[in-house]
Amino acid sequence: MHLNIGSNQNRRINIRLALNKLESNFTDITVSSLFESPAQ
């Protein structure tokens, strides 16, 4: 499965919270590099 996670506000905190939730339900999670783009 492939899943994209993003956040416009408090991105570090919100993305970490999302990953923590996923890790509590799934094993063997791989996280790729961060991709950041300017707001439009």
C-alpha positions in Angstrom: 0.0 0.0 0.0 1.2 3.6 -0.7 -0.1 6.5 1.4 0.7 10.2 1.2 0.4 12.3 4.3 0.5 16.1 4.3 -0.3 19.0 6.5 -0.6 22.7 5.9 -0.5 23.7 9.6 1.9 22.5 12.3 3.2 20.0 9.7 5.9 18.4 11.9 3.5 17.8 14.8 0.6 16.7 12.6 2.6 14.4 10.4 4.3 12.8 13.5 0.8 12.3 15.1 -0.4 10.6 11.9 2.6 8.3 11.7 2.2 7.4 15.4 -1.5 6.4 14.7 -0.4 4.3 11.7 2.4 2.6 13.7 0.0 1.6 16.4 -2.1 -0.4 13.8 0.5 -1.6 11.3 4.0 -3.1 11.4 6.9 -2.7 9.0 6.2 0.9 8.0 8.7 2.6 5.7 8.8 6.4 5.5 10.3 8.1 2.4 12.0 11.4 2.2 10.1 14.7 2.8 8.8 16.5 -0.2 8.1 20.2 0.4 6.5 22.7 -2.0 5.6 26.3 -1.6 2.0 27.3 -0.8 0.0 28.5 -3.7 
